[in-house]
Amino acid sequence: MNKASKIYVAGHRGLVGSAIWKILESKGYTNLTGKTSSELNLIDQAATEQFFQQEKPEYVFLAAAKVGGIVANNTYRAEFLYENLAIQNNVIHNAWKYGVKKLLFLGSTCIYPRESPQPMQEEYLLTSPLEYTNEPYAIAKIAGIKLCESYNIQHGTNFISVMPTNLYGPNDNFDLEKSHVLPALLRKIHLGKCLEENNREAIQQDLNKRPIEGITGNASSTEILNILKKYGVTPPAGEQSGSVEIWGTGTPLREFLWSEEMADACVFLMENIDFSDIIESTSLRGGDTTKKQSQQTVSNLPGEIRNTHINIGTGKEISIKAIAKLIAQTVGYNGKLTFNTSKPDGTLRKLTDVNKLHSLGWHHKIEIEEGIEKLYRWYTS
């Protein structure tokens, strides 16, 4: 890419897309384009093709997706499968059709089997059953990886796939029904602190910015307390402290990466790494892959091409219970953290093996303690 290249960031208002946009601007890229979902519905095949035909982007970051936490994934299974498949199919196909030089597809580590060995290496893909609660989303993302690989093999495109670990950062989704675990915990514990301090003004501000099931800060005290109680946030009562309920046992381990670092990794890979480099660096063909071979058209090389995606993460993990305590400490919440063991835990471990990423030249810098402080400052501002 050069600084004047036309770059399309699909999903530029979301957690990852907005971070990629910010990184690109900071590095001097001047010809960026993005469309909101109301301006361009990527599920619409005809509208997506018209966009590519008219705009003719040279490079594409495919960060648009229907995303959510364990509740949303398990509740809206059909939407997660259909909408993600449609978005991927439309963007990747038209990227090939209209001559995009390079595309980066973003997936998720939920693509790996529920009982995957830890840490999860790229070659563990499709080796055993998936976690049931997010199976539709995972299947869609696996299809996206295979679509990129297949266009590269058949048509000689330069499409690469990355699998980020759990992300958090500015512009995250803090909807208590549909968000991922870290932003949901941060918001619930923040609201718990507000109840603890009887800070009605802060609660009103929070609910006016992000209503919960239509309940805003203008609702009655009873309505506000009831909706918070529904999501496990209760105020102190007499001598009893308030509490925040967390789903599951708190024992599952998770890996978290600051979203702007994920974006930095994506831009680094787009600037420096091609599909042929990935094949060469990981020896995917079961034998020595020479530089001469890697410069050939991919479809002319012998053997099988599999698992060409790249894990992006920290290679470090922390339990849900520990992350909740860390958030409470950062927020300044003194109430109880209770764990509802009747609710599902999800996958017990999801730690990425990041050796491939490190070998390509990128490492993370922001640790979880610093990241949570940064996120809470962003949220409250």
C-alpha positions in Angstrom: 0.0 0.0 0.0 1.1 3.6 -0.6 -0.3 6.6 1.2 -2.6 7.5 -1.6 -4.0 4.0 -2.2 -7.7 3.7 -2.0 -8.5 1.7 1.1 -12.0 0.4 2.0 -12.5 -0.4 5.7 -15.7 -2.5 5.9 -17.2 -2.0 9.4 -15.3 1.3 10.0 -17.5 2.3 12.9 -17.1 -0.9 14.9 -14.6 -1.9 17.5 -11.9 -3.2 15.1 -12.8 -1.2 12.0 -12.6 2.2 13.9 -9.3 1.2 15.3 -7.9 0.2 11.9 -9.2 3.5 10.5 -7.4 5.4 13.3 -4.1 3.6 12.7 -4.2 4.2 9.0 -4.8 7.9 9.4 -2.0 8.1 12.0 0.4 6.5 9.5 -0.5 9.0 6.8 -3.0 7.1 4.6 -5.2 9.8 3.0 -7.6 7.9 0.7 -9.9 6.0 3.1 -13.5 5.0 2.4 -16.1 3.6 4.7 -19.9 3.2 4.7 -22.2 2.8 7.6 -24.7 -0.1 7.5 -27.5 2.4 6.6 -25.4 3.7 3.7 -24.3 0.2 2.4 -26.0 -3.0 3.5 -23.3 -5.6 2.8 -25.8 -8.4 3.1 -27.4 -7.0 -0.1 -25.5 -8.6 -3.0 -26.5 -6.1 -5.6 -25.7 -3.1 -3.4 -22.3 -4.5 -2.5 -21.4 -5.1 -6.1 -22.5 -1.6 -7.1 -20.2 -0.2 -4.4 -17.2 -2.1 -5.7 -18.0 -1.3 -9.3 -18.2 2.4 -8.6 -15.5 2.9 -5.9 -12.9 0.3 -7.1 -11.0 0.1 -3.8 -7.4 -1.2 -4.1 -7.2 -2.6 -0.6 -9.9 -3.9 1.7 -10.0 -4.6 5.5 -13.1 -6.8 6.0 -14.0 -6.0 9.7 -17.7 -5.9 9.2 -19.6 -8.6 10.9 -22.5 -9.4 13.2 -20.9 -10.0 16.6 -21.9 -10.6 20.2 -21.2 -12.5 23.4 -22.4 -15.9 24.5 -26.0 -14.8 25.0 -26.4 -13.2 21.6 -24.5 -16.0 19.8 -26.8 -18.7 21.4 -30.0 -16.7 21.0 -29.7 -15.4 17.4 -28.1 -18.4 15.8 -29.7 -18.0 12.4 -28.8 -14.4 12.1 -25.2 -15.0 13.1 -24.8 -17.7 10.5 -26.7 -16.1 7.6 -25.6 -12.5 8.0 -21.9 -13.2 8.4 -21.9 -15.6 5.5 -23.7 -13.1 3.3 -21.3 -10.2 4.3 -18.2 -12.3 3.6 -19.4 -13.8 0.4 -20.4 -10.5 -1.1 -17.2 -8.6 -0.1 -14.7 -11.3 -0.9 -16.3 -12.2 -4.3 -16.5 -8.6 -5.4 -13.0 -7.9 -4.2 -11.8 -10.6 -6.7 -14.2 -9.5 -9.4 -13.2 -5.8 -9.3 -9.4 -6.4 -9.0 -8.7 -5.6 -5.3 -4.9 -5.9 -4.8 -5.1 -7.2 -1.3 -7.8 -8.1 1.3 -7.5 -8.8 5.0 -10.4 -10.9 6.5 -11.0 -10.8 10.2 -12.3 -13.8 12.0 -12.3 -15.0 15.6 -10.6 -17.6 17.8 -14.0 -19.2 18.4 -13.2 -21.0 15.1 -11.1 -23.5 17.1 -12.6 -26.7 18.6 -14.1 -26.6 22.0 -11.6 -29.1 23.4 -8.7 -27.7 21.4 -5.2 -28.2 22.8 -3.8 -25.1 24.4 -2.4 -22.8 23.2 -4.3 -23.0 20.0 -2.2 -23.3 16.9 -3.5 -22.5 13.5 -3.3 -26.2 12.4 -5.9 -27.1 15.1 -8.7 -25.8 12.9 -11.4 -28.4 12.0 -9.8 -31.1 14.1 -12.8 -31.7 16.5 -16.3 -30.3 17.4 -16.9 -26.6 18.0 -18.3 -24.9 21.1 -22.1 -25.2 20.7 -23.1 -21.8 21.9 -21.2 -20.0 19.2 -21.1 -22.7 16.5 -23.0 -20.7 13.8 -20.7 -17.7 14.1 -17.6 -20.0 14.1 -18.8 -21.8 11.0 -19.3 -18.6 9.2 -15.8 -17.4 10.0 -14.3 -20.8 9.0 -16.1 -20.4 5.7 -14.5 -16.9 5.3 -11.0 -18.3 5.8 -11.7 -21.1 3.3 -13.2 -18.6 0.8 -10.0 -16.4 1.0 -7.8 -19.5 0.6 -9.9 -20.8 -2.3 -9.8 -17.5 -4.3 -6.1 -17.4 -3.8 -5.6 -20.9 -5.0 -8.0 -20.7 -8.0 -7.7 -17.1 -9.0 -4.3 -16.0 -7.7 -5.7 -13.3 -5.4 -3.8 -12.0 -2.4 -6.4 -12.4 0.4 -5.1 -13.1 4.0 -7.1 -14.0 7.1 -6.4 -13.1 10.7 -7.9 -14.6 13.8 -7.9 -12.1 16.7 -8.3 -13.2 20.3 -10.9 -11.5 22.6 -10.7 -7.7 21.8 -11.6 -4.7 23.9 -11.2 -1.0 23.5 -12.8 2.3 22.3 -16.1 2.0 20.5 -16.8 -1.5 21.9 -20.3 -2.8 22.3 -21.5 -2.3 25.9 -25.1 -3.6 25.4 -25.7 -5.9 28.4 -27.5 -8.5 26.3 -25.3 -8.6 23.3 -21.8 -7.5 24.3 -18.7 -9.6 25.0 -17.6 -10.4 28.5 -15.1 -7.6 29.2 -17.2 -4.6 28.1 -20.3 -6.1 29.8 -18.4 -6.6 33.1 -16.9 -3.1 32.9 -20.3 -1.5 32.4 -22.1 -3.6 35.1 -19.4 -3.0 37.6 -19.5 0.8 36.8 -23.3 0.8 37.3 -22.8 -1.1 40.5 -20.4 1.6 41.7 -22.9 4.3 40.8 -25.6 2.5 42.9 -23.1 2.0 45.7 -22.5 5.8 45.7 -26.1 6.6 45.1 -25.0 8.6 42.1 -28.3 8.9 40.2 -26.8 11.5 37.8 -24.1 9.1 36.6 -26.7 6.3 36.1 -28.9 8.7 34.1 -26.0 9.7 31.9 -25.1 6.0 31.3 -28.7 4.9 30.4 -29.3 8.0 28.2 -26.3 7.2 26.2 -26.9 3.4 26.1 -30.5 2.5 27.0 -31.1 -1.0 28.4 -34.2 -2.6 26.7 -35.5 0.9 26.0 -35.1 2.1 29.6 -33.3 5.5 29.7 -32.1 7.7 32.4 -35.4 9.5 32.3 -37.3 6.4 33.6 -38.5 6.2 37.2 -36.2 5.0 39.9 -38.2 1.8 40.2 -37.9 1.1 36.4 -34.2 1.7 36.5 -33.6 -0.5 39.6 -35.7 -3.3 38.0 -33.8 -3.3 34.7 -30.4 -3.2 36.5 -31.6 -6.1 38.8 -32.6 -8.1 35.7 -28.9 -7.9 34.5 -27.6 -8.7 37.9 -26.7 -5.3 39.3 -28.2 -4.6 42.7 -27.8 -1.7 45.1 -26.7 -1.9 48.8 -29.7 -2.7 51.1 -29.3 -1.8 54.8 -26.0 -3.2 56.0 -25.7 -5.5 52.9 -23.4 -4.4 50.2 -24.5 -4.2 46.6 -23.6 -7.0 44.1 -22.9 -7.7 40.5 -23.8 -11.1 39.1 -21.5 -12.7 36.6 -22.5 -15.7 34.4 -20.8 -19.1 35.1 -18.2 -20.2 37.6 -15.6 -17.5 36.8 -13.0 -20.2 36.1 -12.8 -20.1 32.3 -9.5 -18.5 31.1 -9.5 -15.8 28.4 -7.0 -13.8 26.5 -7.6 -10.1 25.8 -5.9 -7.8 23.3 -6.3 -4.0 23.1 -8.3 -3.3 19.9 -5.9 -0.6 18.7 -3.0 -3.1 18.9 -5.1 -5.6 16.9 -5.5 -2.8 14.3 -1.8 -2.1 14.3 -1.1 -5.8 13.7 -3.6 -5.8 10.8 -2.0 -2.8 9.1 1.5 -4.3 9.7 0.4 -7.5 7.9 -1.2 -5.6 5.0 1.9 -3.5 4.5 4.5 -6.3 4.8 3.0 -9.8 4.4 1.5 -11.5 1.3 -0.3 -14.8 1.0 2.8 -16.4 -0.5 4.9 -15.3 2.5 2.5 -17.0 4.9 2.8 -20.3 2.9 6.5 -20.1 2.9 6.9 -19.1 6.6 4.7 -21.9 7.9 5.8 -24.7 5.6 2.2 -25.6 5.0 3.0 -28.0 2.2 4.8 -30.7 4.2 8.2 -30.1 2.6 10.7 -27.3 2.0 9.1 -24.4 0.2 11.7 -22.4 -1.6 11.6 -18.8 -2.3 11.4 -19.6 -6.0 8.3 -21.7 -5.4 6.7 -19.0 -3.3 6.9 -16.6 -6.1 4.9 -18.8 -8.4 1.2 -18.7 -8.8 -0.2 -20.4 -5.7 -2.3 -22.7 -7.7 0.7 -24.1 -9.4 2.4 -25.3 -6.2 2.2 -29.0 -5.2 0.4 -30.3 -2.1 -2.4 -29.0 0.0 -2.9 -25.4 1.3 -4.5 -25.3 4.7 -4.6 -23.2 7.8 -3.1 -20.1 6.2 -4.8 -17.8 8.8 -2.7 -16.0 11.4 -3.6 -15.8 15.1 -3.4 -12.3 16.6 -3.1 -12.1 20.4 -0.9 -11.8 23.4 -0.3 -15.4 24.2 -1.4 -14.7 27.9 -4.6 -15.6 29.7 -6.6 -14.6 32.8 -9.6 -16.1 34.4 -13.1 -14.4 34.2 -13.0 -14.1 38.1 -9.6 -12.4 38.0 -10.7 -10.0 35.2 -13.8 -9.1 37.2 -11.8 -8.4 40.3 -9.3 -6.3 38.2 -12.2 -4.2 36.8 -13.7 -3.7 40.2 -10.3 -2.5 41.5 -9.9 -0.2 38.5 -13.5 1.2 38.8 -13.3 1.5 42.6 -16.3 -0.8 43.3 -16.5 -2.3 46.8 -19.6 -4.5 46.4 -19.8 -8.3 45.9 -19.0 -10.2 42.7 -21.3 -13.2 42.6 -21.1 -16.1 40.1 -24.3 -17.7 38.8 -23.1 -21.2 38.3 -26.4 -22.2 36.6 -25.4 -20.2 33.6 -23.0 -21.6 30.9 -19.2 -21.0 31.1 -18.6 -21.4 27.4 -15.2 -22.7 26.3 -12.9 -23.2 29.3 -9.7 -22.0 27.6 -9.1 -20.0 24.4 -5.4 -19.1 24.4 -3.8 -18.4 21.0 -0.4 -19.6 19.9 1.1 -16.5 18.4 4.4 -17.9 17.2 3.5 -17.4 13.6 2.7 -13.8 14.2 5.9 -13.2 16.1 7.9 -14.9 13.4 6.4 -12.4 10.9 7.6 -9.5 13.1 4.8 -8.2 15.3 4.4 -8.3 19.1 1.8 -6.7 21.5 2.8 -4.0 24.0 -0.3 -3.1 26.1 -1.0 -5.5 29.0 -4.4 -6.1 30.5 -4.0 -3.8 33.5 -3.1 -0.8 31.4 -5.8 -1.6 28.9 -8.6 -1.7 31.4 -7.6 1.6 32.8 -7.6 3.1 29.3 -11.0 1.6 28.5 -12.6 2.9 31.7 -11.3 6.4 31.1 -12.7 6.2 27.6 -16.0 4.8 28.8 -16.6 7.4 31.5 -15.5 10.3 29.2 
